[in-house]
Amino acid sequence: MAAHATGHRQTDHINIMALAEAGYDFARTILKPGGTYLAKVLRGGTEGDLLKLMKLDFATVRHVKPMASRDESAELFVLATGFRGGQR
């Protein structure tokens, strides 16, 4: 899935974060214990909130930036591994 880019940095951040959060909610319902979730996000201020939530459900949560991504790009990927089963 990908959010439509508008070129307006704040709008794009909000749209992609909403999509990542929806994907995370869906993943919590279908992942088996030990599962993995990966989502593309844009730096913009609210990505930390999603990471805090994910740390409750996953053993490891971290940002990764592919080598193919330009250094000045706001894109990051959040990688969560070791799903605990959604039991908070």
C-alpha positions in Angstrom: 0.0 0.0 0.0 1.1 3.5 -0.5 -0.4 6.9 0.3 -0.8 9.3 -2.6 2.0 12.0 -2.4 0.7 15.5 -2.7 4.1 17.3 -2.4 3.0 19.1 0.8 5.3 17.7 3.4 2.9 17.8 6.4 0.0 16.4 4.4 2.1 13.6 3.1 3.3 12.8 6.6 -0.2 12.6 8.0 -1.4 10.5 5.1 1.4 8.0 5.3 1.2 7.7 9.1 -2.6 7.1 8.9 -1.9 4.3 6.4 0.9 2.8 8.6 -1.4 2.9 11.7 -4.2 1.2 9.8 -1.8 -1.5 8.6 -0.5 -1.9 12.2 -4.1 -2.3 13.5 -4.7 -4.9 10.8 -1.4 -6.7 11.5 -2.3 -7.0 15.2 -5.4 -8.9 14.3 -3.8 -11.4 11.9 -0.1 -11.8 13.0 0.8 -15.0 14.9 3.2 -14.7 17.8 6.7 -14.1 16.5 5.4 -12.3 13.4 6.9 -9.2 11.7 5.5 -5.9 10.6 7.3 -3.5 8.2 5.9 -0.1 7.1 7.2 3.0 5.3 6.8 6.2 7.2 8.0 9.8 6.7 9.7 11.8 9.4 7.5 14.6 10.5 6.8 14.4 14.2 4.2 11.7 14.9 6.1 8.6 13.9 7.4 8.3 17.5 3.8 7.8 18.7 3.4 4.8 16.5 6.7 3.3 17.7 5.7 3.6 21.3 2.5 1.6 20.6 4.4 -1.0 18.6 6.8 -1.5 21.4 3.9 -2.8 23.5 3.2 -5.6 21.0 6.6 -6.4 19.6 9.9 -7.6 21.1 12.0 -5.3 18.8 11.0 -2.1 17.1 13.4 0.0 15.1 13.8 2.4 12.2 15.7 1.2 9.1 16.7 3.2 6.1 17.5 1.3 2.9 20.8 2.1 1.2 18.8 3.0 -1.9 17.1 5.8 0.0 18.7 9.2 -0.4 20.2 10.7 2.8 18.1 13.8 2.6 14.8 11.8 2.1 12.3 11.9 4.9 11.4 8.3 4.3 12.2 5.6 6.9 10.9 2.2 7.5 9.7 0.9 10.9 10.5 -2.7 11.4 8.8 -4.6 14.3 9.7 -8.2 15.0 8.7 -10.7 17.6 5.0 -10.1 17.8 3.8 -10.9 21.3 0.2 -11.8 20.3 -1.5 -8.4 20.8 -2.0 -9.0 24.5 -1.2 -5.7 26.2 
